[in-house]
């Protein structure tokens, strides 16, 4: 007999762990299948968290675990120009330098506290779905049965391929070597630019050296050897600096692809399983975590049958455009790394533009994730907050001061009433928190600026505003759309 779970997640990286935590907070029986025997990760991989990702973790009350172990930087680099977000209206106006191995470890600790079971050292050999669920076959014949299956298993996703979901995009044009090694000679530290691109050598954790080399010719995305790294170093620097004792060697390209659909009935994709791109800009891990937070509460409501299955369609509708934009951004970054004179001229012009305040703010909001905007509700007379992340305001309530993000720690939606009137949401009281509060300051959004203070706002569990108003008009529709029909035996009153 199969082991049953409401949701099975394949892949225990940052996206899978975040999704598991979201579902566990909602009381869903979720399990992770992870091919690694433990959470150890070879190599540095991703190197940090962007502002919106830190906000997302703050919404769950766990941001301090990451911030305490990372290094804050107020600026990232785009087109060789620092994109400073130190003046952005957020508590987390910085990039947090923190290796993926640490990010995964902290997420795994959180998921462990939530008692999520993990099937470690298991590969998925296939699955089949029917009208009521999905049978997941693990290597060795072990069988799991789930209501829904989510592939968070990376760019070569077994789940995406088995589901027959297309992965269109752009083939690679460039490749890079990346390695963690020892050197017996003093290397040339920092970045080095030549006719083929940018290269770099820096100190890593535990005394290892990190090397990134632009290859002179496109090489396939295969596992390279120490010999490959040595040859590339000699071609670039004239010596390999006595390279030896590698702990990790990899190759990546600028291949850029996105799943044609994030959902096939009871099978969904998130993170790199849904989108791959070169790591320039450091957005891959971040948008994967944000995929998970968008999907988690929706999937939980569908599993609980408080919302119809069609709610899951909004996951693709909202997250596919976000990733598509990130893919275009990274393609532009790769293009501007080319070394011909025409590309250099284009880069100079782009750099001049990004020194101006408005272009800097607009692009920085996009890179940080703070500028994400979902198309929610009717366009006519829509408040600027609708579809955007809610600011983490310092509220005054009957129970004392309270931050907005604190209201989201349990991953439950909130109707925030800031006006003198009252709202009756009794039919949704089992799902939506009603909080009466006051706020006397300015509502400000990154890259947009000050906006009109709302009288009331309906905030989704992922921190995005689903409705803004000063009375019941449109509220019932928003509650029903996002959090299901009224509870049985209750009536809706205006």
ABEGO torsion letter per residue (X at the ends): XBBBBABBBBEABAAAAAAAAAAAAAGBBBBBBBABABABBBEAEBAEBBAAAAAAAAAAGAAAAAAAABBBBABBBBGGBBBBAAABBBABBBBBBBBAAAAAAAAAAAAAAAGBBBBBGBBBAEBBBBAAEBBBBBBGGBBBBBABBBBAAEAABAAAAAAGBBBBEBBBABBBBBBBBBBABBBBBEBBBBAAEBBBBBBBBGGBBBBBBBBABBBBBBBBBAAAAAAAAAAAAGBAGGBBGBABBBBBBABBBBBABABBEABBBBEAAABBBBABGGAAAAAAAAAAAAAAAAAAAAAAGABBAAAAAAAAAAAAAAAAAAAAAAAAAAAAABABAAAAAAAAAAAAAAABAAAAAAAAAAAAGAABBBBBEBABGBBAABGBBBBBBBBBBAAEBBBAAAAAAAGBBBBBBABABBBBAAAAAAABBBBBBBBABBBBBBGAEBBBBBABBBBBAAGBBABBBABABGAAAAAAAAAEBBBBGBBBBX
